[in-house]
């Protein structure tokens, strides 16, 4: 059986697959960071409880929404 020289995968499919691989890698990195306790977000809620970072609390609350937009 000889292989044909024609490309069978479209660029759109290749792009979708590469984005999926990147998302899986990012998700695994977040999971590992959470497991190790090295997440930056774990330190920030303590600052908002003290009331020292009123503006930073607003920015932190918008980050998950931006991540959801980037992923979807």
C-alpha positions as CSV (number, residue, x, y, z in Angstrom):
1,X,0.0,0.0,0.0
2,X,1.6,3.2,-1.1
3,X,0.9,6.4,0.6
4,X,-0.6,9.2,-1.4
5,X,1.1,12.6,-1.6
6,X,-2.1,14.4,-0.9
7,X,-2.4,16.2,2.4
8,X,-5.5,14.8,4.2
9,X,-5.7,17.1,7.2
10,X,-6.8,20.7,6.9
11,X,-5.0,23.6,8.5
12,X,-8.2,24.3,10.6
13,X,-8.0,20.8,12.1
14,X,-4.3,21.1,12.7
15,X,-4.9,24.4,14.5
16,X,-7.7,23.0,16.6
17,X,-5.5,20.0,17.6
18,X,-2.6,22.3,18.6
19,X,-4.9,24.6,20.7
20,X,-6.2,21.5,22.4
21,X,-2.7,20.2,23.2
22,X,-1.8,23.7,24.6
23,X,-4.9,23.8,26.8
24,X,-4.2,20.3,28.1
25,X,-0.6,21.4,29.0
26,X,-1.9,24.5,30.7
27,X,-4.5,22.6,32.6
28,X,-1.9,20.1,33.8
29,X,0.4,22.9,34.9
30,X,-2.4,24.5,36.9
31,X,-3.2,21.2,38.4
32,X,0.4,20.5,39.4
33,X,0.7,24.0,40.8
34,X,-2.4,23.5,42.9
35,X,-1.1,20.2,44.1
36,X,2.2,21.7,45.1
37,X,0.6,24.7,46.7
38,X,2.6,27.2,44.6
39,X,-0.4,28.9,43.2
40,X,-0.1,32.7,43.4
41,X,-3.8,33.1,44.1
42,X,-3.4,31.3,47.4
43,X,-1.4,34.3,48.8
44,X,-3.7,37.0,47.5
45,X,-6.9,36.4,49.5
46,X,-5.0,37.2,52.7
47,X,-4.3,40.7,51.4
48,X,-7.9,41.3,50.5
49,X,-9.1,40.3,54.0
50,X,-6.8,42.9,55.5
51,X,-8.3,45.5,53.3
52,X,-5.0,46.7,52.0
53,X,-5.6,46.0,48.3
54,X,-9.1,47.3,47.4
55,X,-8.2,47.8,43.7
56,X,-6.3,44.5,43.4
57,X,-9.3,42.6,44.7
58,X,-11.3,43.9,41.7
59,X,-8.7,42.9,39.2
60,X,-8.3,39.4,40.7
61,X,-12.1,38.9,40.5
62,X,-12.0,39.6,36.7
63,X,-9.2,37.2,35.9
64,X,-11.3,34.0,35.9
65,X,-13.7,35.6,33.5
66,X,-10.8,36.5,31.2
67,X,-9.5,32.9,31.3
68,X,-12.9,31.6,30.5
69,X,-13.0,33.8,27.4
70,X,-9.6,32.8,26.3
71,X,-10.4,29.1,26.7
72,X,-13.9,29.2,25.0
